[in-house]
Amino acid sequence: MALFERAQALEHDTFTLHYHPVAPQWAQPATLAAIAAASAASGRRVHTHLLETRLQREWADAHFPQGFVPWLDAIGLLSPRLTVAHGVWLRPDELALLAARGVTVSVNVSSNLRLRSGLPPLAQIAQAGVAMGLGLDGMGLDDDADMLREIRLAHLLLGQPDRDHGGPVTLPDSQPVLHAAWSGGRAAILGPDDGGGRLAPGAPADLLLIDRRRMGQDWIGDGWPADPAWLLARATRADVAHLLVAGRAVVRDGQVTGVDEATLAARLAAQARAARRATPPDTARIAQMQAATHAFYAAGCHCGQP
């Protein structure tokens, strides 16, 4: 907490610190309670992972038979200042509690798929009225960090038919995922009251401009369709023309401004390769650790089994 206080000196208009216990299962209860109290006193936001994997679900149920998410609520962690990542294994009663406390769930569909964590209950999250944001978690489907592809994937999964209900399959509503992309994610970082996530006089000038020429090169209709179907069906990072943050051009004509992105990426990769050559990984020890970890969970030790 003392280090966090000192780090606040680094904040500026486009850089804000959040309290960030990585996940409740990796933090002492006293630490979580202290963060909850500090957040309530200062209004500062909190971000943590929550129930990303089946093993985490099993751990939570074994160690908190009274209810894991209700326990987080009891220590004061659940509030509109909290964002939880993933939430793949959240249950309906837990979603209801998160909605009641104004918590945001940031879903990371690509990451969950690649890590075989399962799929977040997108429809249930939306139906419960939980505020939702979208994230990549550094694990896009093809390592391209393409948020526009992530929006499309979340939209398609949100519109899948419910296997427990009959009747016709309806077209997915675009509003939940677009709201999550434009407003929900922003609120998860800056809070809900900064006026952003919309086009209006006086709103923050944070704007993404998309060039639709590539997307529409085979369009044979009259004029350009105005609905967001283009964005949800075809847009990728290659279609980003300009990006403004607080009125400043961060991307202009498809190129990052302020730094030479290609040169910087090449230099970082060269440094990483050199570091690996200088200190090669101990593959035998890594294999030993992997085997021990697998045996630990296979034996049920995470659930308190002897």
C-alpha positions in Angstrom: 0.0 0.0 0.0 2.9 2.3 0.7 4.4 1.6 -2.7 1.0 2.3 -4.3 0.9 5.7 -2.5 4.3 6.6 -3.9 3.3 5.5 -7.4 0.4 8.0 -7.5 3.0 10.6 -8.3 3.2 9.1 -11.8 -0.4 9.7 -12.6 -1.5 12.2 -15.3 -4.6 12.9 -17.4 -4.3 9.7 -19.4 -2.7 7.4 -16.8 -4.6 6.3 -13.7 -3.7 3.8 -11.1 -6.1 1.1 -9.9 -5.7 -1.2 -6.9 -5.0 -4.6 -8.4 -5.0 -7.7 -6.3 -4.3 -10.2 -9.1 -7.1 -12.6 -7.9 -8.7 -13.3 -4.5 -7.2 -16.8 -4.3 -3.7 -15.2 -4.5 -4.2 -12.5 -1.9 -4.5 -12.5 1.9 -8.0 -11.7 3.1 -6.5 -8.8 5.1 -5.0 -7.4 1.9 -8.4 -7.6 0.1 -10.1 -5.9 3.1 -7.5 -3.2 3.2 -7.9 -2.5 -0.5 -11.7 -2.4 -0.2 -11.4 0.1 2.7 -8.9 2.3 0.8 -11.1 2.2 -2.3 -14.1 3.3 -0.4 -12.2 6.1 1.3 -10.5 7.5 -1.9 -13.0 6.5 -4.6 -10.1 4.8 -6.5 -11.1 1.8 -8.7 -10.2 -1.8 -8.1 -9.4 -4.5 -10.7 -9.1 -8.2 -10.0 -9.5 -11.6 -11.8 -12.5 -13.7 -10.7 -13.4 -17.3 -11.3 -11.6 -17.7 -14.6 -11.1 -21.5 -14.5 -12.9 -24.6 -13.3 -10.1 -25.2 -10.7 -10.7 -21.7 -9.3 -14.4 -22.5 -9.0 -13.6 -25.7 -7.1 -11.2 -23.9 -4.8 -13.8 -21.2 -4.0 -16.6 -23.7 -3.3 -14.3 -25.8 -1.0 -12.9 -22.9 1.0 -16.0 -20.7 1.1 -19.1 -23.0 1.6 -21.0 -19.9 2.7 -20.5 -18.5 -0.8 -17.3 -17.0 -2.3 -18.8 -13.9 -4.0 -21.0 -13.1 -0.9 -17.8 -13.3 1.2 -16.2 -10.7 -1.1 -19.2 -8.6 -0.6 -19.0 -9.0 3.2 -15.5 -7.6 3.3 -16.6 -4.6 1.2 -14.9 -5.4 -2.1 -18.1 -5.4 -4.3 -19.0 -1.9 -5.4 -19.4 0.2 -8.5 -15.7 0.9 -8.2 -14.8 -2.8 -8.9 -14.1 -4.5 -12.2 -13.6 -8.3 -12.3 -12.0 -10.0 -15.2 -13.2 -13.2 -16.9 -16.0 -14.4 -14.6 -16.2 -17.6 -16.7 -17.5 -19.7 -13.8 -19.9 -17.2 -12.2 -23.3 -18.5 -11.3 -26.7 -16.8 -11.7 -27.0 -15.9 -8.0 -23.5 -14.4 -8.1 -24.3 -12.4 -11.2 -27.4 -11.1 -9.5 -25.2 -9.9 -6.5 -22.7 -8.3 -8.8 -25.5 -6.5 -10.6 -26.9 -5.3 -7.4 -23.6 -3.9 -6.3 -22.8 -2.2 -9.6 -19.7 -4.3 -10.4 -18.4 -4.5 -13.9 -17.4 -7.8 -15.5 -14.7 -7.5 -18.2 -15.0 -10.6 -20.4 -12.0 -11.9 -22.4 -13.4 -14.4 -24.8 -10.3 -15.0 -27.0 -8.1 -15.6 -24.0 -10.6 -18.0 -22.4 -10.8 -20.0 -25.6 -7.0 -20.2 -26.0 -6.4 -21.1 -22.3 -9.3 -23.6 -22.3 -10.9 -21.8 -19.4 -14.4 -22.1 -20.8 -16.6 -19.4 -22.2 -18.0 -16.6 -20.1 -21.8 -16.7 -19.7 -22.3 -13.6 -21.9 -26.1 -14.0 -22.3 -26.6 -14.5 -18.5 -24.3 -11.5 -17.7 -26.4 -9.3 -20.0 -29.7 -10.7 -18.8 -28.7 -10.1 -15.2 -28.0 -6.5 -15.9 -24.3 -6.7 -15.0 -22.2 -3.9 -16.4 -19.9 -5.5 -19.0 -16.6 -4.5 -20.6 -14.5 -6.3 -23.2 -10.8 -7.2 -22.9 -8.1 -9.2 -24.7 -5.9 -10.2 -21.7 -2.9 -10.3 -24.0 -4.3 -13.5 -25.7 -6.0 -12.6 -28.9 -6.9 -15.5 -31.2 -3.9 -14.9 -33.5 -1.8 -12.6 -31.3 -2.8 -9.5 -33.2 -4.3 -7.7 -30.3 -7.3 -6.8 -32.5 -10.1 -5.4 -30.3 -12.4 -5.1 -33.3 -12.1 -8.9 -33.9 -12.8 -9.4 -30.2 -16.0 -7.3 -30.4 -17.2 -9.5 -33.3 -16.4 -12.7 -31.5 -18.2 -11.6 -28.4 -21.2 -10.5 -30.5 -21.4 -13.8 -32.2 -21.2 -15.8 -29.0 -23.7 -13.6 -27.3 -26.2 -14.4 -30.0 -25.9 -18.2 -29.9 -29.1 -20.1 -29.2 -29.8 -21.3 -25.7 -29.8 -25.1 -25.7 -32.3 -25.2 -22.9 -35.0 -23.2 -24.7 -36.8 -24.0 -27.9 -38.3 -21.7 -30.5 -36.8 -19.9 -33.4 -33.3 -18.4 -33.2 -33.4 -14.6 -33.3 -30.8 -12.3 -34.7 -28.4 -11.1 -31.9 -28.9 -7.7 -30.5 -25.9 -5.5 -31.3 -26.4 -3.1 -28.4 -25.0 -5.2 -25.5 -21.6 -5.8 -27.1 -21.4 -2.3 -28.6 -22.2 -0.7 -25.3 -19.6 -3.0 -23.6 -17.0 -1.9 -26.2 -17.8 1.9 -26.2 -19.0 2.6 -22.7 -18.6 -0.4 -20.4 -14.9 -0.7 -20.9 -14.4 3.0 -20.5 -16.4 3.0 -17.3 -14.3 0.1 -16.0 -11.2 2.3 -16.3 -12.5 5.8 -15.6 -15.7 5.3 -13.7 -19.2 5.8 -15.1 -19.4 9.6 -14.8 -16.7 11.1 -17.0 -19.1 11.8 -19.9 -17.2 9.6 -22.4 -18.3 6.8 -24.6 -20.6 8.9 -26.7 -20.5 11.6 -29.4 -21.9 14.8 -27.9 -20.8 18.4 -27.5 -18.5 18.7 -24.5 -17.8 15.0 -24.3 -14.2 13.8 -24.1 -12.7 13.7 -27.6 -11.8 10.0 -27.6 -12.7 8.9 -31.1 -11.9 5.9 -33.3 -12.4 6.5 -37.1 -12.8 3.5 -39.3 -12.1 3.5 -43.1 -14.8 1.3 -44.6 -13.4 1.1 -48.1 -11.8 -2.3 -47.7 -14.8 -3.7 -45.9 -17.2 -2.4 -48.6 -15.2 -3.2 -51.7 -17.7 -5.8 -52.8 -20.8 -3.8 -51.7 -23.3 -3.6 -54.5 -26.1 -1.6 -52.8 -26.8 2.1 -53.1 -24.9 4.2 -50.6 -23.3 3.0 -47.4 -25.3 1.2 -44.8 -25.4 3.2 -41.6 -26.1 0.4 -39.1 -23.2 -1.1 -37.1 -23.4 -4.4 -39.0 -20.3 -3.4 -40.9 -18.3 -3.1 -37.7 -19.6 -6.3 -36.3 -19.1 -8.3 -39.5 -15.9 -7.2 -41.0 -13.9 -4.5 -39.2 -10.3 -5.3 -38.1 -7.4 -3.2 -36.9 -6.3 -2.8 -40.5 -9.4 -0.6 -41.0 -8.4 1.9 -38.3 -7.7 5.2 -40.0 -7.4 7.6 -37.0 -7.5 7.4 -33.2 -7.8 10.4 -31.0 -7.3 10.3 -27.2 -8.3 13.5 -25.4 -8.2 15.2 -28.8 -4.6 14.1 -29.5 -3.9 11.9 -32.6 -2.5 8.6 -31.3 -3.0 6.9 -34.7 -3.0 8.9 -38.0 -3.6 7.3 -41.4 -3.2 3.9 -39.8 0.2 4.6 -38.2 1.0 5.1 -34.6 2.3 8.6 -33.9 4.9 9.6 -31.4 7.0 6.5 -31.7 8.5 4.4 -34.5 6.4 1.3 -33.7 8.2 -1.1 -36.1 11.7 -0.1 -34.9 10.7 -0.3 -31.3 9.1 -3.8 -31.7 12.2 -5.1 -33.5 14.5 -3.7 -30.8 12.5 -5.3 -28.0 12.4 -8.7 -29.8 16.2 -8.6 -30.3 16.7 -7.8 -26.6 14.5 -10.7 -25.6 16.4 -13.1 -27.9 19.7 -12.0 -26.5 18.5 -12.4 -22.9 17.2 -15.9 -23.7 20.6 -16.9 -25.2 22.4 -15.4 -22.2 20.3 -17.3 -19.7 18.6 -20.3 -21.4 15.5 -21.7 -19.7 16.0 -24.7 -17.5 13.6 -27.0 -19.4 14.1 -30.0 -17.0 13.1 -27.8 -14.0 10.2 -26.4 -16.0 9.0 -30.0 -16.8 9.4 -30.9 -13.1 7.3 -28.0 -12.0 4.6 -28.7 -14.5 4.3 -32.3 -13.4 4.2 -31.3 -9.7 1.5 -28.7 -10.5 -0.6 -31.2 -12.4 -0.3 -33.7 -9.6 -1.3 -31.1 -7.0 -4.6 -30.3 -8.7 -5.3 -33.9 -9.8 -5.1 -35.0 -6.2 -7.6 -32.3 -5.2 -5.1 -30.4 -3.0 -6.6 -27.1 -4.1 -9.8 -28.2 -2.4 -8.1 -29.1 0.9 -7.8 -32.8 0.1 -4.9 -34.5 2.0 
